[in-house]
């Protein structure tokens, strides 16, 4: 008698239990990999919320997803489900390659801006019309309306300037900039979305984001850029 033929309760068998287990593992593994990809996509927000603990979160969910994938592969091979096993290996390889090859630090700002373009435009209008008051020049900035807050991790928009720059550059044409933080550094500094009053900043253009220099690196549209230390 083999383990697959041992009767279970209510006339069920270990084989049927194994089928249910495999289905559960397939769903759980898929959901966990989605969580892993979501964490990478929102890496800036995760770092902002958890700081150094974000590394433990990424390591934990990644290790668990990998472990479930290996267990699922073992069960499929144990039950001679070779076609699904090959498919699992192919999908796992594709997901791993995609995760490691995608420039997530560029995907997030592009997707977030594209899906919130109207809110970014309204924030500029509010700043230009004085709708945000004098708080724009406060250290942390002015609170944004509830329907616009999604563009900033702390729900505020701040007006920032460049560091002292060399004479003869064009920095003055590109400041002040509007800054919607996406993540804060430790103990200071920030990265995020900046709106510039010029078409393109000069190469040596660095903005003062809470005592840390950021450079507009990725052009998003409508005068908005993604700015970080890169």
N, C-alpha and C positions, 0 to 999 in steps of 0.2 A: 504494500500500500504506500502510495506517495503522498506528500503533503497536500498536493492539489486535489486529492480524492477524499480527504478527511471530511466527513459530514460536519456541518455547522448547525447552529440552532435554527429551528423552524424550517428545516429542509434545505437551508442554504449551504454553500460550500465555501471552502477557503478560496477556490478559484474565483467565485463570484465576489467575495470580499476583496480579493486582489484587484479585480476589475474596478470596483468602486474606489479603491485606494489609488489606482492609477489615474482615474478621472479626477479625483480630488487633487492629486499632485500636479496634474497638467494645469488645472485652473490656478492653483496656488503659485506654481512656478511662473506662469504667465503674468499674473498680477504682481508678483514680487519684482520681476524684471521691468514691468511698467513703472513701479515705484522707483527702482534704481535709475531709470532713464529720466524720470521726473525730477529726482534729486539733482542729477547732473544739469538738467535744463535750468532749474532754479538755484544753481550753485551760489550765486551772489546773495540771494535772499536767505538761503540756508546758513551761509557763513555769517550773515548779519544777525540772524536769530540765535545761533548756537555757538558761534565763534569756534574755538578749538574743538569743541564737542562734535562739530560737523564732520571732522575726520573719522571719529568713532562711528558716527551714524553711517557714513558712506562705506566704511570697512565692514560694519555689521550687516547691513542690508546686502551688500555685494557678496559677502561670504555666504550668507544664508541662501541667496538666489543660486549661487554656484553649487552649494551643497544639495539643494533640492533638485537641481538639474542632474547632478551625478546620480542621486538616488533614483530618480525617474528613469534615467538611462539604464541603470542596473536592473530595475524591475522589468523593463521592456525586454532586455536581453534574456533575463531569467525565464520569461514566459514566451521566448522565441518570437517576439514581435519585432522582427528585424527592419521592416519598412518604416514603422513609426520611429524606431531607434535611429535609423539613418536620417530621417527628417528632423529629429530632435538635435542631432549633432550639427546638421546644416544650419538650422535656425540659431542654435547657440553660437556657432562660429560667426554667423552674420551679425547677430546682436553685439557680440564682443568686438568684432572689427568696427562696426558702426560706432559703438560707444567710444572706442579709443581713437578713431580717426576724425570724428567730427570736432570742429573747433567750437565747443559749447559756449565759450566766452563771447563768440560772435553770433551764434544762433539765438541766444536769449534776447539780446537787445534788438535784433532785427524783427523777431517774431513779436516781442512785447510792444514795440513801436507800431508795427503793422496792425496789431489787434486793438491798439488804444490810440490810434492816430487822431481821432476827434478830440479826445481828452487832452492830448499834448497841444493841439491847436488852440483849444479853449484856454489852457493855462497861459499861453503866450498872449492871448487877447486880454485876459484878466490882468496880467502884469502890465500890459501897455496902457490899459484904460484906468489903472489905479484901483481896480477892483479888489486887489489883495492888500491894499493899504501900505503903510510904511514898513510893515514887517518884513518885506522883501530884503531889506538891508540889515535886519537883525542877524545875529550869528547863525542861528538855525533856520532862519527864513520865516515865511508867512504860511499859515495853515491854508490848505487848498479845500475847496468845497467837496462835499462827500462824493459827488459824481466824478471828481477829477483826481481824487487822492490816490488812485491805483498807479499813477505814473511815478510816484515817489514812495520809497520804502517807509519813510516816517510821515508821509502825508503832507509834506511841506515843500515849498519852492523858495529858493534863495538866490539872491543876486551876488555873483562872485566876479573877481577881477584877476588879472594876471599877476604873477610875481614880477619884481623889477626886471626889466629886460634891457637888452642892448639898444643903444640909440640907433635910429634908422630903420627899425623893423616896422611891420604893419600891425603890431598887436593892438594899438589903440582903436583900429577900425573893427576889431572883433570883440571888444568889451564895452560895457559889462555883459556877462553871459548869465543866462538863467540856468540854474542847476537843480535837477531833480535826483537826489541820491538814490542809488540802488543798493548800496551796501556801505557800512561804515567800517573804518579800520580800527586797529587797537594800537595805541590808545587814542589816536586821532586819524584824520584823513578820511576820504570817501571816494567812491567811484560812482558813475551813473550817467544820466542823460543831461547834455548841455545844449542850450539853444544859443546860437551865435548871430549877431547882427551883420555878419559878413558872409560872403559866399564860401570862402575857404580860408582857414587860418594859416599863417606862415609855419615853416617847419619847426621853429624854435618856440612855438606858442605853448606855454604852460599856465594853466589856471590854478589858482590857490583854492583848493578844496579842503577847508578846515586844517590848514597848515601842512597840507600834503599836495604835491604837484600832480596834476592830471593833464593828459594831452588828448584832444579830440581825435580819435583814431578811426572810427567807423562812421561814415556819413549815412544818415538814415532818411533824410528828406525834410522839407519844410524848415530848413535851418537847424534841425536837430542832429546831434552827433552823440555817439557813445564815447565817453572819455574815461580813461584809466591810466595807470602808470606805464602801460606798454608802449 
